[in-house]
């Protein structure tokens, strides 16, 4: 591993030497062939192995004066957000120009022959719809809204079965069985007596007739049978019970001659014209689901065809063991090919945005929380650029939130050699000596941040990294949710605002409760003094906390420096690692 890294460093050094071979007003730097991490600005011997140091590059002097050309504009709040023309960033602030010489100062120059030897390949950053494909599995189930139970509202005995097998297809109105019931027979006799003795048309007689007829209707006797009873004037011993819907018999709990009670489930019918697929979706994919999205399923018994449906419901719970949520997909089922109980593989297509910046996944170098791509510039130059990635899209593409523009070219092969070259460039920049008090090496006018000050003695100074920015909703009710990208609050639609983690500590929930409010944005006007339920929608109220006052530090930190080497700064007394002199207190930090 160490040998491979050394090879990368040597190759990077050769690239650097090739790129700066024609520079003028140069300063030669020296390194060890066995230990390429050793770099200094004067000849000598390697402190590790004693070998003679060899020159590796020439560092360009001051650039010739001339008119500066603007290359692009970038955001001051989100440096990765750029624009080719003057514009405002996502926070509404004006972007600042980046000049050509400043943009190319960190670029790596590679000649054509070296590019071919390194097998460098590039691809264009695309702009197009952001689509994500979610693959999962599921099982076909009955459409719960198309199920019907066949029961009776009276006690009786089954005399005859017209449907005597599970799986049989019946149509609405077809007789399923005949039943004898003393209650039903008495109701028929009562209705016939009313018809016999109530031939007059007075109101009392009409009321009795309607009451007797309604009693038969309440027993689910169809109107056609009541009319036949009125015509024949003879009570029927048995009543035929018809199918309430068209469908297949999936349960049968009755046989001929059986006594049944009121409300007993005798049959269950299922309409299979539309079926459900219950799919399992992992937690990380739930954010990409929308009702109405297209879904495609395939079954093992029919590999030559696909069935297309849509997402109709996302269940509100997650299984504790599988860490998945159930999602309901709905499919039309002509020919009844999809049978409940079948195992299916499902694909859900989600289009999250109509237009997004997309970069190939192979172009991204991932190192922890940092994602880097190398952008191909004109003249055989390459620039390392940090990007903020979003959703992993289909076809091995990644959404770019900031850091790249559509149309730029990025390196998709050979980035590791360019990364080694970039690290070598950074190491050489750190070897530049400061010219004035407090300047960072290689960056005149920038306050130094010596490694002595951060507790690591004897190393080159490192510039302080800017504090990362996160985004929160300005609504106090929603400030507990932190986002890593700009945009709008998905709850209330307000624009997210950028804050630093240190500032975020001051607005996080905590401290005194001001009031309790409803989490629904349309009910934000609800302010209650104590916990409870929202009077408008009955949801549980959430607390709104008082924002603590910012803390100030009135104590000035004491710093120590070396009189001979003022770039050496420490936060504690000691000796200079360069000359061995005692560090002295910096006057402007003395109490």
Secondary structure, 3 states (H helix, E strand, C coil): CHHHHHHHHHHHHHHHHHHCCCCCCCEEEEECCCCCCCEECCCCECCCCCCECEEEEEECCCCCCCCCCEEEEECCCCCCCEECCCCECCCCCECEEEEHHHHCCCCEECCHHHHHHCCCEEEECEEEEEEEEEEEEEEEECCHHHEEEECCCCCEEEEEECCCCCCCEECCCCEEEEEECHHHHHHHHHHHHHHHHCCCCCHHHHHHHHHHHHHHHHCCCCHHHHHHHHHHCCCCCEEEEECCCCEEEEEECCCCCCEECCCCCCEEEECCCEEEEEEEEEHHHHHHCCCCCEEEEEECCCCCCCEEEEEEEEEEEECCCCCEEEEEEEEECHHHCCCCCCEEEEEEEEEEEEEEEEEEHHHCEEECCEEEEEEECCCCEEEEEECEEEEEECCCEEEEEECCCCCCEEEEECHHHHHHHHHHHHHHHHHCCCCCCCEECCEEEEECCCCCCCCCCCCCCCCCCCCCEEEECCCHHHCCCEECCCCECCCCCCECEEEEHHHHHHHCCCCCEEEEECCCHHHCCCCECCCCECCCCCCECEEEECCCCCCCCCCCCCCEECCCCCCCEECCCCECCCCCCECEECHHHCC
